[in-house]
Amino acid sequence: MRKSLTFIFLWFAFLLAAQPQTGTIKVNVEDGCGNAFDKPVAIDLYQVIGNNATLITSSNSHPAVFDNLDQGYTYEVRMSSSDVTDTDVSIKDAAAIRYVILGVINNTGQLPFILAGDVNGSLGVSTLDLVYLMRHLVKIPDQNISYKEWFFVDQAHLNSQNVSLKNKTIVQGIPNGLKEITFNGYQHGAVVSTIAAFCATCVEDS
């Protein structure tokens, strides 16, 4: 009888060990100053096998929790927002670009700044971007430039210069059954929101 019980116990232990370990990915969304993101978001979770990414689930709210995921797979989280409100571009945004170009603020290696400040889409921030932003402020906008685009950067990649990390992040395995990710949401042209030093001074000066 004792041998039978031992065999049954070992059999159940084997079955449990053979089951795939499941995990959870939790996705939070904030603005550039650490406040809760208050615009609509779409959070898509893809499973990546080789070069193929397959959409497995989506959420229109945050925090978003995706559970019962196989820990052995690679996942990609993609972010977007349907909000098309024009960026509230101000003279502070233009001043922030100028300070960075002049070296007063060392922010050239920050991915959010690169994406928000690259007004003309040249994959870099230059005095030409400053010119376009100033023209927009004095109501002489370039019709080919939109200030309605929201984009998202995983907080783990804020110091990256890899623009391909815009609106997505890769999760390779889920350690300890839980992977928590926080994205910051920014808007094209809203340079001040990408520089932490400006977060405490949000009221526009005269």
KOLLUMKOL-230329 format. One line per 10 residues: number of its first residue (from 1); for each residue x, y, z of N, C-alpha, C. Coordinates in pm, 1 decimal, padded with zeros to 6 digits. Each point is the difference from the previous one (the first is absolute). Layout:
<pts>
NUM	X:Y:Z:X:Y:Z:X:Y:Z ~ ...
</pts>
This chain:
<pts>
1	00083.2:-00119.6:00000.0:-00083.2:00119.6:00000.0:00087.9:00126.3:00000.0 ~ 00106.1:-00005.8:00082.7:00088.3:00116.1:00008.4:00067.5:00025.6:-00134.2 ~ 00039.1:-00106.9:-00070.8:00062.7:00015.2:-00130.6:-00097.6:00060.2:-00100.5 ~ -00127.0:-00039.9:00009.8:-00102.2:00054.0:-00091.0:-00018.5:00149.4:00022.7 ~ -00004.2:00040.2:00128.2:-00016.1:00142.6:00030.8:00120.4:00080.4:-00047.5 ~ 00119.0:-00056.7:00018.5:00121.3:00068.1:-00046.0:-00001.7:00017.2:-00150.5 ~ -00044.0:-00104.4:-00071.3:-00007.2:00005.3:-00146.0:-00099.9:00106.8:-00045.7 ~ -00116.6:00003.0:00066.2:-00103.0:00097.9:-00036.1:00050.2:00141.8:00025.6 ~ 00068.9:00019.0:00114.0:00054.8:00131.9:00032.5:00102.7:00044.1:-00104.2 ~ 00089.1:-00088.9:-00036.0:00101.0:00032.3:-00101.4:-00063.5:00027.3:-00134.9
11	-00105.1:-00072.4:-00032.0:-00069.7:00019.8:-00127.8:-00063.2:00139.0:-00005.9 ~ -00066.1:00040.8:00109.6:-00059.5:00133.7:00003.6:00106.6:00108.2:-00005.7 ~ 00112.4:-00023.2:00068.7:00109.7:00096.8:-00004.3:00054.5:00013.0:-00141.1 ~ 00009.2:-00110.1:-00070.5:00046.9:00002.4:-00138.6:-00096.2:00077.5:-00089.9 ~ -00130.2:-00023.7:00018.6:-00100.8:00070.6:-00081.0:00005.5:00150.3:00024.1 ~ 00014.8:00038.1:00127.6:00007.9:00143.1:00030.6:00124.6:00063.2:-00059.8 ~ 00111.8:-00071.5:00005.5:00124.9:00053.0:-00055.5:-00006.5:00011.4:-00150.4 ~ -00079.7:-00087.9:-00061.6:-00009.9:-00000.2:-00146.3:-00089.3:00111.9:-00051.6 ~ -00084.4:00057.5:00089.0:-00089.0:00107.3:-00043.0:00081.2:00126.6:-00028.2 ~ -00031.8:00074.8:-00107.0:00072.4:00124.8:-00027.1:-00024.6:00101.6:00111.2
21	00105.5:00066.6:00042.7:-00011.6:00101.8:00103.9:-00063.7:00125.1:-00060.4 ~ -00103.4:00049.3:00065.3:-00069.0:00117.0:-00053.4:00045.5:00124.9:00073.5 ~ -00008.3:00111.3:-00071.2:00042.0:00127.4:00057.3:-00097.5:00111.0:-00033.0 ~ 00031.4:00118.7:00049.5:-00087.0:00116.2:-00017.1:00083.3:00120.5:-00041.9 ~ -00053.0:00075.5:-00093.9:00058.2:00128.1:-00038.0:-00099.1:00108.9:00039.2 ~ 00046.4:00095.2:00080.0:-00082.7:00114.2:00039.6:00057.0:00124.7:-00065.5 ~ -00085.7:00075.1:-00068.3:00042.7:00119.8:-00073.2:-00064.5:00123.8:00061.9 ~ 00084.1:00091.6:00048.5:-00046.4:00128.7:00052.2:00031.3:00109.3:-00102.2 ~ -00076.7:00107.6:00003.5:00024.0:00112.3:-00091.4:-00003.8:00130.2:00079.5 ~ 00107.0:00079.7:-00015.0:00009.0:00129.7:00065.8:00033.3:00106.8:-00103.0
31	-00008.8:00126.3:00041.1:00050.6:00105.2:-00087.3:00148.4:00020.1:00031.8 ~ 00062.5:00096.0:-00064.7:00143.0:00019.5:00017.5:00041.2:00046.2:00137.8 ~ -00096.3:00048.9:00078.7:00031.3:00049.0:00134.7:-00043.7:-00098.1:00108.2 ~ -00040.4:-00120.2:-00039.1:-00033.9:-00102.5:00097.6:-00144.0:-00001.1:00045.3 ~ -00086.7:00080.3:-00063.0:-00142.1:-00001.3:00033.1:-00070.9:-00105.7:-00084.4 ~ -00117.5:-00042.3:00043.9:-00077.1:-00097.5:-00076.8:-00035.1:00057.2:-00136.9 ~ 00015.7:-00080.2:-00104.5:-00031.3:00043.4:-00136.0:-00151.7:00006.0:-00014.5 ~ -00053.9:00116.0:-00040.8:-00145.0:00019.2:00000.3:-00062.7:00001.5:-00139.0 ~ 00072.7:-00046.7:-00100.3:-00053.6:-00009.8:-00135.8:-00030.3:-00145.8:-00031.7 ~ -00084.5:-00025.6:-00100.8:-00027.2:-00140.2:-00035.9:00125.6:-00070.5:-00048.5
41	00013.1:-00125.5:00036.4:00114.3:-00079.4:-00043.8:-00048.6:-00135.0:-00052.0 ~ 00078.4:-00056.8:-00088.9:-00019.8:-00137.8:-00044.3:00130.4:-00072.8:00027.3 ~ -00008.4:-00108.6:00075.4:00117.6:-00078.1:00036.0:-00017.3:-00138.7:-00061.7 ~ 00087.0:-00033.3:-00092.9:-00007.2:-00128.4:-00070.1:00115.7:-00088.7:00043.5 ~ -00030.6:-00126.4:00024.7:00102.8:-00096.7:00038.9:00017.9:-00101.3:-00112.2 ~ 00123.8:-00009.7:-00047.1:00034.6:-00093.0:-00107.6:00091.7:-00108.5:00054.4 ~ -00018.0:-00120.4:-00052.7:00093.8:-00108.1:00027.9:00095.2:-00010.7:-00118.0 ~ 00129.6:-00001.8:00029.1:00100.7:00002.2:-00105.6:00066.0:-00137.7:-00009.9 ~ -00007.3:-00057.1:-00120.3:00068.4:-00126.6:-00028.3:00081.8:00021.6:-00126.8 ~ 00131.1:-00002.5:00014.4:00087.5:00028.6:-00114.1:-00019.5:00144.0:-00045.0
51	-00033.0:00018.0:-00127.2:-00025.4:00134.2:-00054.5:-00147.7:00033.6:-00006.3 ~ -00084.1:-00087.0:00054.4:-00144.4:00020.3:-00007.4:-00056.0:00045.5:00134.1 ~ -00083.7:00102.5:-00002.5:-00067.7:00050.4:00119.4:-00150.3:-00017.2:-00018.9 ~ -00063.5:-00070.9:00094.1:-00142.6:-00028.6:-00008.7:-00073.5:00069.6:00113.7 ~ -00101.8:00079.5:-00034.5:-00080.0:00068.7:00102.0:-00078.7:-00103.7:00078.6 ~ 00015.4:00000.8:00133.4:-00073.4:-00097.6:00079.9:-00107.3:00063.5:00088.2 ~ 00016.4:00127.9:00036.4:-00104.3:00066.6:00078.0:00023.7:00150.8:00000.9 ~ -00103.0:00075.6:00034.7:00008.4:00146.4:00003.1:-00074.3:00053.6:00121.4 ~ 00034.4:00123.1:00037.1:-00070.5:00067.8:00108.1:-00011.8:00147.4:-00034.2 ~ -00115.7:00059.7:00033.5:-00021.0:00143.0:-00020.8:00001.6:00077.0:00131.4
61	00050.7:-00063.1:00104.4:00008.9:00067.0:00129.1:00135.2:-00031.1:00062.1 ~ 00037.3:00081.1:00097.3:00125.8:-00023.2:00069.9:-00018.0:00032.4:00147.5 ~ 00071.2:-00067.8:00088.8:00095.5:-00106.2:-00030.3:-00068.2:-00117.3:-00070.3 ~ 00073.1:-00062.0:-00091.7:-00048.9:-00117.6:-00070.6:00074.4:-00121.3:00053.6 ~ -00073.5:-00105.9:00027.2:00060.4:-00122.1:00053.2:-00026.4:-00113.9:-00097.3 ~ 00106.9:-00059.7:-00048.3:-00008.8:-00114.5:-00089.7:00057.9:-00119.7:00074.7 ~ -00087.0:-00097.8:00032.1:00049.3:-00113.5:00077.7:-00016.0:-00130.8:-00076.2 ~ 00037.7:-00108.7:00066.0:00001.6:-00134.8:-00059.4:00088.7:-00005.6:-00123.5 ~ 00113.8:00069.5:00005.3:00093.3:00001.8:-00112.0:00110.5:-00102.8:00023.4 ~ 00038.5:-00068.5:-00105.5:00108.7:-00097.4:00009.2:00130.9:00074.5:00020.0
71	00071.8:-00031.7:00107.1:00123.7:00070.9:00032.3:00110.7:-00026.2:-00101.3 ~ -00014.2:-00104.0:-00078.1:00106.6:-00034.5:-00092.9:-00000.1:00079.1:-00128.7 ~ -00101.7:00081.7:-00024.0:-00010.7:00073.8:-00125.6:00048.5:00144.1:00013.9 ~ 00022.4:00061.3:-00114.1:00032.3:00142.1:-00006.0:-00126.7:00075.7:-00036.7 ~ -00022.1:00111.3:00066.3:-00119.6:00080.3:-00024.4:00039.5:00142.3:-00038.0 ~ -00088.3:00065.2:-00075.5:00020.6:00140.1:-00036.8:-00124.4:00078.1:00037.5 ~ 00019.1:00106.3:00075.6:-00110.6:00088.1:00038.5:00004.5:00122.4:-00091.0 ~ -00111.9:00029.3:-00065.0:-00007.9:00116.0:-00089.3:-00105.3:00096.9:00051.0 ~ 00032.1:00129.5:-00008.2:-00084.5:00105.0:00055.5:-00046.7:00096.2:-00108.5 ~ -00119.9:00053.1:00018.1:-00049.2:00106.7:-00088.8:-00110.4:00076.3:00072.4
81	-00030.9:00117.9:-00054.3:-00110.6:00079.8:00052.9:-00078.6:00058.1:-00116.3 ~ -00130.6:00000.0:00014.2:-00087.4:00055.2:-00105.0:-00022.7:00149.2:00016.6 ~ 00053.3:00058.1:00106.7:-00019.6:00143.0:00024.4:00072.3:00082.2:-00107.1 ~ -00069.8:00096.9:-00057.5:00058.5:00083.5:-00105.9:-00003.9:00148.1:00037.4 ~ 00004.5:00028.7:00129.5:00003.5:00138.6:00045.4:00135.5:00061.2:-00032.5 ~ -00000.8:00121.5:-00052.8:00126.2:00067.4:-00031.0:00085.1:00017.8:00124.2 ~ 00130.2:-00019.1:-00014.9:00093.1:00026.2:00108.9:-00010.9:00146.4:00042.9 ~ 00000.5:00020.8:00130.2:-00000.3:00136.1:00052.0:00144.4:00050.4:00001.6 ~ 00051.5:00028.1:-00118.8:00138.8:00045.3:-00013.5:00013.3:00140.5:00057.9 ~ 00106.7:00020.4:00077.5:00020.6:00131.0:00060.8:00143.4:00045.3:-00022.4
91	00026.8:00122.6:00041.5:00135.1:00054.7:-00012.4:00098.0:-00080.1:00084.7 ~ -00049.6:-00067.8:00105.4:00087.8:-00083.4:00082.0:00054.0:-00118.6:-00080.1 ~ -00080.6:-00053.5:-00090.1:00047.1:-00111.2:-00082.7:00112.2:00046.4:-00092.4 ~ -00018.6:00118.4:-00058.4:00104.7:00054.3:-00086.3:00126.2:00029.7:00080.7 ~ -00017.7:00055.2:00120.8:00115.2:00031.4:00084.8:00073.7:-00127.1:00040.1 ~ -00075.9:-00108.6:00026.4:00063.5:-00125.7:00039.9:00086.2:-00055.7:-00112.3 ~ -00050.2:00005.9:-00124.6:00081.7:-00044.8:-00114.0:00126.1:00084.2:-00009.5 ~ -00015.0:00130.6:00015.2:00116.2:00090.1:-00009.9:00103.2:-00031.6:00107.8 ~ -00045.7:-00023.6:00123.7:00091.5:-00031.3:00110.0:00078.2:-00128.7:-00027.4 ~ -00069.4:-00099.5:-00057.7:00067.3:-00126.4:-00028.8:00101.2:00017.2:-00112.5
101	-00039.1:00073.3:-00105.3:00091.5:00023.4:-00112.2:00124.4:00075.4:00047.2 ~ -00017.6:00096.0:00091.2:00111.7:00078.3:00051.3:00080.5:-00074.1:00107.5 ~ -00051.6:-00114.0:00045.9:00071.0:-00075.6:00102.3:-00029.8:00044.0:00141.1 ~ -00094.5:00091.7:00018.7:-00037.3:00044.4:00134.2:-00065.3:-00115.6:00075.6 ~ -00079.7:-00080.5:-00071.7:-00060.7:-00120.5:00056.2:00053.2:-00118.2:-00079.9 ~ 00049.3:-00100.9:00068.7:00051.9:-00118.6:-00067.6:-00111.7:-00102.1:-00013.3 ~ -00074.7:00008.5:-00110.0:-00114.6:-00088.9:-00018.9:00000.8:-00064.2:-00138.5 ~ 00111.8:00011.7:-00070.5:00001.9:-00048.3:-00139.0:-00009.6:-00151.2:-00010.2 ~ 00031.9:-00072.5:00109.0:-00005.2:-00145.5:-00006.2:-00131.4:-00058.7:00046.1 ~ -00098.0:00083.3:00027.8:-00128.4:-00047.1:00048.7:-00095.2:-00025.4:-00116.5
111	-00046.4:-00124.9:-00010.7:-00088.2:-00036.9:-00110.7:-00126.9:00085.3:-00006.8 ~ -00069.7:00027.6:00112.5:-00119.6:00085.0:-00009.4:00030.3:00137.8:-00058.2 ~ 00113.5:00059.7:00042.1:00035.8:00131.5:-00052.5:00027.6:-00006.6:-00150.1 ~ 00072.7:-00104.3:-00042.6:00031.3:-00015.4:-00142.8:-00127.8:-00009.5:-00082.0 ~ -00097.3:-00077.2:00048.3:-00124.4:-00021.0:-00074.8:-00091.2:00122.9:00004.3 ~ -00008.0:00066.6:00115.6:-00087.1:00117.5:00011.3:00059.7:00121.6:-00067.8 ~ 00132.8:00015.4:00009.9:00065.4:00118.3:-00055.0:00030.2:-00007.3:-00147.6 ~ -00007.0:-00120.2:-00057.3:00027.7:-00017.1:-00142.9:-00123.8:00039.6:-00080.7 ~ -00026.4:00127.9:-00003.8:-00122.0:00051.3:-00061.5:-00005.4:-00030.4:-00150.2 ~ 00114.2:00008.3:-00068.4:-00001.2:-00017.8:-00146.4:00028.0:-00143.7:-00043.7
121	00008.9:-00092.8:00095.2:00013.2:-00140.7:-00034.9:00134.0:-00040.7:-00057.0 ~ 00107.6:00064.3:00043.5:00133.3:-00030.0:-00053.0:00076.7:-00099.0:00088.0 ~ -00068.0:-00057.5:00101.8:00059.8:-00094.5:00095.8:00111.7:00065.3:00081.6 ~ -00015.8:00127.2:00027.4:00094.2:00072.9:00083.1:-00059.5:00135.5:00033.9 ~ 00054.6:00066.5:00100.8:-00049.9:00131.3:00040.2:00103.6:00104.2:-00037.7 ~ -00045.4:00102.9:-00074.0:00092.3:00101.8:-00050.2:-00065.4:00137.6:00008.5 ~ 00077.1:00101.9:-00042.2:-00054.6:00136.2:-00000.7:-00116.5:00012.4:-00097.3 ~ -00004.4:-00086.5:-00102.7:-00112.4:00005.0:-00093.9:-00130.4:-00038.5:00069.9 ~ 00007.4:-00095.9:00091.6:-00118.7:-00035.6:00077.9:-00045.2:00118.9:00083.9 ~ 00095.7:00073.5:00053.3:-00032.4:00119.9:00077.9:-00070.1:00103.3:-00087.1
131	00045.9:00016.3:-00122.7:-00062.0:00095.3:-00093.4:-00145.0:-00039.2:-00026.8 ~ -00022.7:-00129.5:-00030.1:-00136.7:-00046.3:-00027.5:-00090.5:00020.4:00120.9 ~ 00052.9:-00026.4:00119.4:-00080.1:00015.2:00121.2:-00034.4:00146.7:00024.0 ~ 00095.6:00088.9:-00021.7:-00025.8:00143.5:00017.8:-00101.6:00050.6:-00101.5 ~ 00011.1:-00048.1:-00123.0:-00097.8:00040.2:-00102.6:-00140.4:-00046.6:00038.8 ~ -00007.9:-00118.4:00058.0:-00130.1:-00050.7:00045.4:-00055.7:00089.3:00110.7 ~ 00087.0:00046.6:00088.8:-00044.2:00083.7:00111.5:-00053.7:00134.9:-00046.5 ~ 00057.5:00053.9:-00107.5:-00045.8:00131.1:-00049.0:-00102.8:-00015.0:-00112.2 ~ -00063.0:-00119.7:-00004.9:-00111.5:-00028.0:-00091.5:00041.0:00001.0:-00146.5 ~ 00122.4:-00046.1:-00027.5:00041.7:-00022.5:-00139.1:00042.9:-00147.6:-00009.9
141	-00096.0:-00090.8:00021.1:00037.0:-00141.4:00007.6:00033.6:-00059.4:-00136.3 ~ 00081.7:-00103.8:00001.0:00027.0:-00077.9:-00120.0:-00109.1:-00106.1:-00010.8 ~ -00071.4:-00000.9:-00112.3:-00113.7:-00089.4:-00015.1:00040.7:-00147.4:-00002.2 ~ 00127.7:-00028.3:-00020.3:00045.4:-00138.9:-00005.3:00038.4:-00055.8:00137.7 ~ -00008.9:00082.4:00103.9:00038.9:-00041.3:00134.2:-00123.7:-00006.8:00089.3 ~ -00020.1:-00116.2:00062.0:-00113.9:-00019.5:00089.7:00046.6:00003.4:00144.7 ~ -00077.6:00065.6:00084.6:00028.9:00003.2:00142.8:-00108.1:-00076.6:00077.1 ~ -00056.6:-00101.9:-00064.2:-00108.9:-00076.6:00061.3:00040.7:-00141.8:00037.9 ~ 00123.1:-00036.7:-00025.8:00041.4:-00138.3:00021.4:00045.6:-00025.4:00143.3 ~ -00060.6:-00099.4:00063.7:00048.7:-00048.8:00129.0:00095.8:-00114.4:-00027.2
151	00105.4:-00009.4:00080.1:00087.7:-00115.9:-00008.8:00038.3:-00042.9:00140.5 ~ 00047.0:-00123.1:00010.7:00024.6:-00060.2:00131.0:00139.8:-00060.5:00005.5 ~ 00063.3:00012.6:00116.3:00133.7:-00055.5:00021.0:00000.3:-00076.1:00131.3 ~ 00044.3:-00124.6:-00003.8:00017.1:-00080.0:00120.4:00102.2:00070.9:00090.0 ~ -00031.8:00015.0:00127.5:00091.7:00069.0:00091.7:00137.5:-00065.6:00004.7 ~ 00005.8:-00128.3:-00034.2:00129.8:-00069.0:-00002.3:00087.7:00047.4:-00115.3 ~ -00060.0:00070.4:-00098.6:00074.1:00043.5:-00118.1:00011.9:00152.1:-00010.5 ~ -00026.2:00072.9:00107.9:00001.9:00145.6:-00007.1:00136.4:00055.3:-00041.1 ~ 00107.2:-00068.9:00035.2:00134.2:00047.6:-00032.7:00053.5:-00058.0:-00130.9 ~ -00085.4:-00066.2:-00074.9:00042.7:-00059.0:-00126.8:-00004.2:00104.7:-00110.8
161	00071.9:-00026.6:-00107.9:-00009.7:00082.1:-00120.6:-00058.5:-00080.9:-00115.1 ~ -00054.3:-00117.0:00030.2:-00054.7:-00089.6:-00101.3:-00145.5:00036.8:-00029.0 ~ -00024.1:00071.6:-00108.8:-00135.2:00049.0:-00030.6:-00096.0:-00113.2:-00034.4 ~ 00051.6:-00121.1:-00025.9:-00088.9:-00112.1:-00029.8:-00076.0:-00046.1:00124.0 ~ 00040.7:00048.8:00119.1:-00067.8:-00035.3:00124.3:-00121.7:00088.9:00026.5 ~ -00030.9:00087.3:-00091.6:-00119.5:00084.0:00011.0:-00125.4:-00088.2:-00003.3 ~ -00085.9:00017.5:00099.2:-00131.3:-00065.8:00007.8:00006.1:-00150.4:00024.9 ~ 00114.3:-00055.1:00041.1:00002.5:-00144.5:00024.5:00116.3:-00036.7:00090.5 ~ -00009.0:-00120.4:00054.7:00110.5:-00057.0:00076.8:-00008.9:-00151.1:-00008.8 ~ 00114.1:-00065.5:00018.1:00008.7:-00144.7:-00009.7:00014.9:-00059.5:00140.4
171	-00072.1:-00107.9:00025.8:00011.3:-00073.2:00125.1:00047.1:-00141.1:-00034.0 ~ 00121.8:-00030.7:00037.8:00055.7:-00133.2:-00024.9:-00004.5:-00079.4:00129.6 ~ -00103.1:-00081.1:00009.8:-00019.9:-00073.9:00124.1:-00063.2:00087.9:00106.3 ~ -00063.3:-00061.4:00096.9:-00068.5:00073.5:00105.3:00057.4:-00046.9:00133.3 ~ 00099.6:00067.7:00053.1:00063.4:-00045.4:00123.7:-00096.0:00003.1:00117.4 ~ 00007.0:-00104.7:00084.1:-00081.1:-00010.4:00121.5:-00149.8:00006.5:-00027.8 ~ -00039.5:-00027.8:-00123.5:-00141.7:-00003.4:-00030.7:-00063.8:00135.4:-00023.0 ~ 00074.3:00109.5:00017.9:-00057.6:00133.1:-00020.1:00103.1:00093.0:-00062.6 ~ -00041.6:00070.3:-00103.0:00082.2:00104.4:-00060.8:-00083.9:00126.4:-00003.7 ~ 00046.6:00102.5:00069.1:-00073.6:00127.0:00004.3:00072.6:00101.4:-00086.7
181	-00074.4:00064.0:-00088.8:00054.7:00096.9:-00095.3:-00074.9:00131.5:00018.2 ~ 00072.2:00110.3:-00004.8:-00064.8:00130.7:00003.5:00044.2:00080.7:-00120.7 ~ -00097.2:00042.4:-00079.8:00025.4:00086.0:-00114.7:-00027.4:00144.2:00038.2 ~ 00078.7:00091.2:-00056.4:-00029.6:00143.1:00009.2:-00058.9:00044.5:-00133.2 ~ -00107.2:00077.7:00006.3:-00061.3:00053.0:-00120.9:00041.6:00143.8:-00023.2 ~ 00039.6:00030.9:-00123.9:00044.0:00134.6:-00037.3:-00069.5:00040.3:-00129.8 ~ 00001.6:00128.5:-00026.7:-00058.6:00048.8:-00124.3:00104.4:00072.4:-00083.8 ~ -00010.7:-00016.6:-00129.1:00092.4:00061.5:-00094.6:00003.4:00151.0:00021.1 ~ 00118.7:00054.3:00022.8:00014.4:00143.6:00021.3:-00000.2:00041.5:00145.6 ~ -00050.3:-00087.4:00088.1:-00006.1:00033.7:00143.4:00131.9:-00036.9:00066.0
191	00102.5:00077.9:-00025.3:00135.8:-00031.4:00043.9:00014.9:00010.5:00151.5 ~ -00067.3:00096.4:00061.2:00012.4:00020.8:00144.3:-00037.6:-00126.6:00076.9 ~ -00100.1:-00073.6:-00048.1:-00045.4:-00119.3:00072.0:00104.6:-00110.3:00001.1 ~ 00103.4:00011.3:-00082.7:00103.7:-00103.1:-00006.8:00119.3:00030.1:00090.8 ~ -00002.3:00115.8:00066.8:00112.9:00041.6:00083.6:-00048.3:00012.0:00144.4 ~ 00047.9:-00089.2:00085.7:-00049.7:-00008.2:00138.0:00015.3:00132.4:00074.5 ~ 00104.2:00076.2:-00031.2:00024.0:00125.7:00071.5:-00112.7:00101.2:-00019.8 ~ -00077.3:-00014.2:-00108.4:-00107.9:00095.3:-00027.9:-00133.7:-00045.1:00057.5 ~ -00009.1:-00121.4:00052.2:-00128.2:-00052.7:00044.4:-00062.0:00080.7:00112.9 ~ 00082.5:00056.9:00086.2:-00052.2:00073.5:00114.8:-00046.9:00139.8:-00036.6
201	00030.1:00045.1:-00122.2:-00035.9:00137.0:-00038.9:-00090.6:-00006.6:-00123.1 ~ -00124.1:-00039.1:00021.5:-00091.7:-00021.0:-00110.6:-00080.2:00124.3:-00035.3 ~ -00003.2:00101.3:00085.7:-00077.2:00121.3:-00028.1:00078.0:00087.9:-00096.1 ~ -00065.4:00041.3:-00106.4:00066.4:00080.1:-00103.8:00030.5:00139.7:00053.3 ~ 00122.6:00045.7:-00021.1:00036.1:00135.1:00038.5:-00052.5:00099.4:-00104.7 ~ -00024.4:00123.0:00046.1:-00046.1:00101.6:-00094.6:00112.1:00042.3:-00093.8
</pts>
